[in-house]
Amino acid sequence: MLAEIGLSLAQVVIAALLAALAAYAGLYVVNRATRDVDEWAELRRGNPAIGLVMGAAIVGLALLLRPTLVLPGVQPDVAPVLRPLVSLGLLALHFLLALLIGLAAMAFTVWLFNRLTRDMDEVAELAKGNMAVAALLAALLLAVALLIAPAVEALGRTLIAALS
């Protein structure tokens, strides 16, 4: 029982650290996609469009990554003493794989959004606080995260099973 509590506490700590990493990575992708905008200055100025897109990036990644923060339901073929460590390692591996896929999907979504709206400078519109553009981009980021989450989870579970 004590070992299970320790493993659960370790899982909470790892989940918190990985969640912070994911939030930072999501903000980094938004920052790279909007190179001509200083997001932090815009937020201090009260630009809701930038805040909405940045928030959608974080929430989208959270939706995508949430299933990866559950310990794998497999018993690794290692000594029983090492199983909790291997399980936590597999959890981290699944999370990092999903994070990379999620970040790539976000970058692709922003790129595609820019291509589909060629008549408009989306970044300039966001900098002006255009909430219509921000709402559409935020919805796209969230929709992509929701739609690819099951496939990313299945891929991770398959890889974990193969590695165990």
Disulfide bonds with the S-S distance in Angstrom:
none
